Amino acid sequence: MQQAPNTSGVSGDRGDHSSAYAVVPVPNPALRANEILAGYENLLHPRCREIRERYGVDDVVADESDEFRRILLLRHWIRAHMSINDTDPTPTRGDAFGILDAALNGGGFHCAHFMVVQHAILNSFGYVTRSLGAGPGLNEPAKWGHHGINEVWVNALCKWVLMDAKYDLHFDTGRDGKKEIVEGTGSNTVVRQGNLLAMTAPEACACGLAAGTVEDFATLGKLLRVGKWTALECHAPTLMEHRQKAAAQAQKDFDRLDGEFEQNMKDARQSDPSRFKYQAYRDGSLTPESQKQWQERSVPCLKALTAAGQDLDKMAALAQKFPQFLTGADDIRKNKDAVESMKSALRK
């Protein structure tokens, strides 16, 4: 819209201005909504203030003005007030308040709980944070599964920085330019061997995991022997919709498998041969007839346990593809151990 020439002869006219402006068409591009973030954190929500006041975390950073240092202090506070218990975490309603209340009463938790609390506390201070489910490194055994962590945007560094609240550590660059794992708030530096969970391209080059960076897709295509790149253009919403549908279907499959697992375990317990009484000799060995009864009852029990183990394997496969099942990863491992324990008892 632009202003038309003033023909009224009056400067600063406060009357009807409809004739003082003319509408000029402008070829504006079509609005494209955010295709990645479906919503935004409301940092003015009362719960953001409540979590800081209830647990006194404002005092943790009261004397620190450096942004990155403040983030480290908050992470260290979380680790100092939460105990680790991977095998039998304290049951809570799952939000940051429930987890912290239980932690301050002696509760223990696995990585996903630390991830939830760190996300909430950093957000309450206005630090843009996201939750991640990291898989095992290239040289790590697959049995280690997922690990719940966060990345927080640090303005001073102009980058995302990985923050692990459970072990109170992050990745940093040492004086020799090599990557280090820094534990605590920086006073203790611990260098460990193994794969890094996340790093930028320059960092990968600095520590020797990459030979260099490329400036455009054409150069990258030559290195990867890709003849042509095809832009997604308007396909991103379709891909996002497909991902959402896949996640919804995965949730249904996960719930179904969980129900089947519970039923198989119920069947296994009901047919568990150890529930029955047998005839035995003085040395403790079963009589031939009792051995036969044990073996016969073991068959349906073993069949149910095998099916339960297969259910858990399928649930673990879903957990690797969809981070929404991250909090159930420890339960899957725990149940897997219970199945194997019952199987071992049958063979004795």
FENRADA-V639258 format. One record per residue. OMEGA is omega in whole degrees, -180 to 180 (* if undefined). Layout:
((OMEGA) (OMEGA))
This chain:
((178) (-177) (178) (179) (-180) (-179) (-177) (-179) (-179) (179) (178) (180) (-179) (-178) (-179) (-178) (-176) (-179) (-176) (-178) (177) (180) (-179) (180) (178) (-178) (180) (175) (-180) (179) (176) (-179) (178) (-176) (-177) (-178) (-180) (-179) (-177) (177) (175) (-176) (177) (-180) (-179) (-179) (177) (177) (-177) (-177) (178) (-178) (-176) (-174) (174) (-176) (175) (-179) (-177) (-175) (-175) (-176) (-177) (-179) (-179) (-175) (-177) (179) (178) (179) (179) (180) (178) (177) (180) (178) (179) (-178) (-178) (-176) (178) (178) (-180) (173) (-175) (-171) (-176) (-178) (-179) (178) (176) (177) (170) (179) (-174) (-179) (180) (-179) (-178) (178) (180) (-180) (-180) (175) (176) (-179) (178) (-171) (176) (-169) (-177) (178) (177) (-180) (-180) (-178) (-179) (178) (-177) (-177) (179) (177) (-178) (177) (178) (178) (-177) (-172) (175) (-179) (-178) (171) (-177) (177) (179) (177) (-176) (-178) (-179) (177) (-176) (-177) (-179) (173) (-175) (174) (-179) (-177) (176) (166) (180) (179) (180) (-176) (-177) (-180) (-179) (-178) (171) (179) (179) (180) (179) (-178) (-177) (-180) (175) (-178) (173) (179) (-178) (178) (-180) (-178) (-180) (179) (180) (180) (176) (171) (-177) (-176) (-178) (-177) (177) (-178) (179) (179) (-179) (179) (-179) (178) (177) (-179) (178) (-178) (-177) (175) (177) (180) (177) (179) (178) (178) (-177) (-177) (173) (179) (178) (-177) (-178) (179) (177) (-174) (-177) (-178) (-179) (178) (178) (179) (178) (-180) (-179) (-178) (175) (-175) (-174) (175) (177) (-180) (179) (-178) (-174) (-177) (-178) (178) (179) (179) (179) (179) (179) (180) (180) (178) (179) (179) (179) (178) (178) (178) (178) (180) (-180) (179) (179) (179) (178) (177) (179) (179) (-180) (180) (179) (178) (177) (178) (-179) (-180) (-180) (-180) (179) (-177) (-179) (179) (-174) (178) (-177) (174) (-178) (175) (-178) (180) (177) (180) (-178) (173) (180) (-179) (179) (177) (179) (179) (178) (-179) (-180) (180) (-180) (-176) (179) (178) (179) (179) (179) (179) (178) (178) (178) (178) (178) (176) (-180) (178) (179) (178) (178) (179) (176) (-180) (179) (-177) (-174) (-178) (-178) (-180) (-176) (-176) (180) (-176) (-180) (178) (178) (180) (180) (179) (177) (178) (180) (178) (-179) (179) (178) (178) (-180) (180) (-180) (-176) (-177) (*))
